[in-house]
Amino acid sequence: MYEEPARPERSRLGNQPASLWRFADFLPVDADAAVSLGEGLTPLVPLTRLDLGHVFVKDESRNPTASFKDRLATVAISVARTRGARVIACASSGNAGAAAAAYSARAGLPCVVFTLREAPAPMLAQIRAYGAMVIAAPSRDDRWTLLSGAVRRYGWFPTSPFSEPAIGSNPYGIEGYKTLAYEIAEQLGWQAPDWCVLPVCYGDALYGVWKGFDELLAHGWIDRRPRLIAAEISGSLGVALAQGLEMPPIVETRKASIAISIDAARSTYQAVCALRHSDGLAVRVADDEIATWQQRLSAAEGLFAEASSAAPLAAIDRLRKTGVIGDGETVVAVMTASGLKDTQPMAARLADIPLVPADLDAMTDALARSYGFHV
């Protein structure tokens, strides 16, 4: 795809752009051709109040469109522009569409996003705010039918999967996800964590993170790779690993999950590949676990995660309790997006806000009744 650089020196990084493009030597387009909004270099936040052990959160909500999809979009659309693409297109329930729309706007390219009618309203508003043309389809497969047809007939540049079964995502965009691994290693003093946990739907970021850590080991910048964990909804990856399947099977669930960003009945070959190459695991998590950890992360640590982004904490909690993750082991959970992307799951768990007159006694009574807080 592009020529691998000679063995790199870490000392060069200090002179590079203040974004993920500081790692441009390992990406398929030069930094001076980048379509960038200052993405990457997101904080690695230690969790100190949740009794999960030695856990850090890689807070991807700090990216320009508030999700990790900006890493894919900046690289994919940079390549698209250098290759003369006329239209950017993707299928998305929210985060990928917002990223594609924002970076298309930055590149001066039209963008079409195929979505679902039930996609969260805040995500749809964000996509449309960037000027993208949004088309709703009845099902996930219908989105892909439209997108694949537009790619083949009109030559549109796709930034998302568009076939069933999905094998993987845009290969250039996945290169952008490698920078998650580069940043995590740098933020840990050029050490790999013992485990890295991601919420997984089609596994594009999971594969990119594995590839990034694999490259870091080849560079000699770290001395081992972490084991990867996929927090999933349907259990498709878990079945594939247990049965030795190359392609994850369809595993239907009884109802739609609150974690809409990862709620798919089938994952991808690339996700299985990343787990197998990293001696990784897949953990199926339930909505009640996700909702609990979304609320706990917000209230205890000040990090408001999209529901999907709380899935890794549910997986970590379970694996800690069963001893799979050891007491002294370091874990990084990737918080893929902000809770502001879809506020409904959190709002559904919160009581009504008390209305009180301008009276201190009434106020203190309301604090006690509604929140159990006594002045």
Secondary structure, DSSP 8 states (H G I E B T S, - for coil): -----SS--GGGGGGS-SSGGGGGGGSSS-GGG---SS-----EEE--SS--SEEEEEEGGGSTTSBTHHHHHHHHHHHHHHTT-S-EEEE-SSHHHHHHHHHHHHHT--EEEEEETTS-HHHHHHHHHTT-EEEEESSHHHHHHHHHHHHHHH--EESS--SSS---S-HHHHHHHHHHHHHHHHHTTS---SEEEEE-SS-HHHHHHHHHHHHHHHHTS-SS--EEEEEESS-HHHHHHHHT-SS------SS--S-GGG--S---HHHHHHHHHTT-EEEE--HHHHHHHHHHHHHHHS--B-HHHHHHHHHHHHHHHTTSS-TT-EEEEEE-BBGGG--HHHHTTS-------S-HHHHHHHHHHHH----
